[in-house]
Amino acid sequence: MNARLARPHVPVLRRSLRAAYALLVGTLLASALHVITRPSTASPKSQSPAPEMTLPPHAVARMGKPSVPAKETAARRARPSVLPPNSILFAPADQTLITAKDGLLEYWNARMGKRERHISTDDIRQPVMAISPDGSLLAIGGHAAHHLFLRLSDGKCVRQSSRFHDIIANLSFTPDGQHLVMTGHWGKVMWESVDDRGAKGKEDTTGEGSLALSADGRRLVSGVLYNTGAGAPFSVWNLGPVGQLNLVGDPDDRIGKPADYVQNEHVALSSDGRTLATASRAPGTVLFWNVKTGSIAKRYVSHDSDVGPMCFSPDNKTLALGTTSGNVHVIETFTGKGRGVFAGHLGAVTCLMFSHDGTRLASGSDDGTSIVWDVTGLDGNKQGSAGH
C-alpha cells in the first residue's frame, strides 16, 4: 500500500529536480557573465606594462625605465636593474651616449633613448671612463684590481691591465693620446702607455685623494676624501711631461681653509684648469675658486637639496650641478647666476657630462635612468641665485 501511494509523487519529484537544475545552471551562467564583463581587478604585475613616461621639459631622450631608488646597498644588489649609472660620456659626434654602472657598460642612441649594445665589465665597481683624443679607445676602471682598454666602435676589449695599485678615481688621456693618466683615491698618479710596448708606466703620489682631473689630463685637484669636519684645503697640481707632478703655488697657501667650510666629496675642475667648483657646507651652495689666486670668485645658492656631482661645459662658460633631489642646475661660470633647472629624475643625480659641442647635457640618476637635456632651450627658470 505504501508503494502505491508513493508512485503518484514521482512525476512531481522529477519536475522539482528539473527546476532546481535549471536554476543552478542559470545562476552559474550569470556569474560567469559577470566575471567576464566586470573591470579587471588583477594585480599590476598581471596587467600590460604601463606606457612610457612622457619626457620632462627640455629633455631630448630618456635611457632606461625609472624605478624608485633602492635605499640600501643590499637592496640594490638584489635588484640590479635599478643600479644607477656611475659615469656617463658622449661618444664623438654626440650621437651615442655611453653609461657605466657596476659591472655593465651600455651604449644608447642619444636622440631616441634606445639601447644599442651592452657589455660586461666584469667586477669593476664605481666605474669611471675616458675616451682617447682620436675617439678610437674607451678606458674604464674603478674599484677593481684591473682596468680595461676597449675599442670604442664595438666595445671589444683590446687590453686589460692591472698595473695601477689603487682605486681609480679619475681617468684621462694625455692630449697626444699616447698615455692614460690614472689618479687614485689614496693619492697615486700613474701614466700608462696606451700601446703597451713593455713600459710599466711612471708613477708619483700627491699624498692625498684624487678629487678632480682636467679633461686633458694636465691638472689635478687633490684633498682629503670624504671630509666630514669643518673643511679641508685643496691642492692643485700641474701634470707636465709624463711622470712629472708639480704643485701649483705655495704648499702653505692652498685653496680653501677650514673657515671656508668646504666639502670635498664633489669637485669639478674646468678644462683649462683655471676654475674650481666645490660644494660648500652651506646646503645647496657651490663655491667657484680662482685656482691662480686661491680665492673664492663666485658662489651659487641653489635653494635646493644637497649638492651632488658637477661638470663644466667644454668652453668652461657653464657649470652643471646635480642635486640629491634629482634636479640639475645650469649655472653661468662667469657670473655665478643660474640659467635654468632641469627636473625629471626620481632619485639623486649620480653623474653629469656635456656633449662635445656643449648644446646637450646628460645626467644619470639613482632611479636607474639617464636623461639627455637640451641646454640651448632653457627658458630662464632661475631657481638659484648668485652670491659673493
Protein Blocks (a to p, Z undefined) as FASTA:
>chain_A
ZZmmmmmmmmmmmmmmmmmmmmmmmmmmmmmmmmmmpccfbdfklmccdddddddehiab
dedjdddddfbfklmmmmmmlpccfbdcddehilaccdddehiacdddfknopafbdcde
hjaghiaddddfklpaccdddjdfbdcdddfknopafbdcfkbgcddfbdcddfklpacc
dddfkopacdddfklnopabjaddehiacfbdcfkopaccdddehiabebpcdddddddd
ehiacdehjfklcghifklopafkbccddfklpaccdddfbghiacdddfknopafbdcd
ehiacdddddddfklpaccdddfkopacdddfklopafbdcdfbfbdcfbdcddfkopac
cdddfkopacdddfklpghiafbacdZZ
